[in-house]
Amino acid sequence: MDCSKKVSIIMGIYNCESTLNDSIKSIINQTYSNWEFIICDDGSTDDSFQIAKSFEESDPKRFKVIRNSKNRGLNATLNRCLKIADGDYVARMDGDDLCDPVRFQKEVDFLNSHPEYAIVSTYMTTFDEGGEWGCIKTLEYPQVKDFPIHVPMFCHAACMIRREAFLDVQGYTEDKRLLRVEDYHLWYKFYAKGYKGYNIQEALYKMRDDRNALHRRTAQARFNGIYAAFVGFKMVHIPKWMYVYAIKNAVIEIIKIIIPDSMYDFFHKKRLGQ
């Protein structure tokens, strides 16, 4: 196994004490071993920070744990992690999710053998307290022309990105209008700079999609998604006639705001495979 490339894992955590231990252990159990784990607590009020610190205390060479003085949002939190990261590749991970043990190995192998790509991600299995119930699938070779029609272009939490490319686009844009859609905007930034990505056609990541996740999809987050789409279209020069897709998606997001949670949950799970 070629472990010559160092991977910097960046994670922002906020009140995830019940899931964080398992999430971190799924990284420790990776078959790929050349990594550092940078965790930034975004003002948690539970024991998330203490749990993260316990891993740093047991393995200080690989774990770096920092803390925001107040809640700043994921975009600013991940940027703090990026400033510390010194790996060749940067991988994402969330504090309530799980990784397949071979995720890093397969992503590193791809980037090592395909220097023309800056981003690699995978499918994501969705699960809740009842078990696995769906799968988020993405295009294998996303192109600019696909942005208006295919969402998401990449699964953010499952991605690995060349650090030099991350730095070139200056990381995540710290704008309140992009909170909870900072990844959506990030893909536009990469493609506007000429970078491209690839999606491994396997589910190597498990995303917790339960009632708590549903409640995080606030009306403001959906309006932010609408804003990010229109800004992104302009960044990558989407033809004007294709803005109809942005309008269509905006209508869908507004409908999601209006309908009851139970109805949204039903259609969401139906769409992803249950």
C-alpha angles and dihedrals in degrees: 000000000000107000097164093117116077118221121209111203114204122198132173114201132196125171096330100131094135095057106025098087093057092043093054092044090056086061093046088053094056115125087224108078109180100094145114122211119217115189125183119192110215099209100298118188094201130060097284094113093048091050091051091047091054089062091048090051092052095044110019094164093065105026126069117179123188134169138218115228088227139004107289104165132255098282094058092039094054091046089058088054091048091056089060098040116104102170125120090239130033119215128191128223133170126218096239100044138082135226131217107243092243097047097103094042092054094044093047091047090053096049091044092054098037110051090168090072125074099183133047127176139158142220116280128224113216121219142169137177089300095056135254114344111161150003133234108216127193137193114274095225109022115201131190090256089060096059096086094050109031120060124207102031090187133006101246101205091050097049133112119197135186106257093222089058091047090053092045091060090042094243122265121355109245101218124132088222088065099048111134090009097062089117092053089054092044093062090054090051092053096047092045087059093050099257121135138196144209133216119216105225095231133087102245096155134058117212120199105231106175139129092294090054089050091055091052089062092085128174089254091054090053092049088050089055090054090050092048091053095054092044091047094049089057093047094057095035099245109190113262094241090061091061085088086079091055089051091048091050090047090055090049091051091050090050089052088055093051103043122082118267092245092056092047091049091051095052093039092056092042090054094049096048116276 
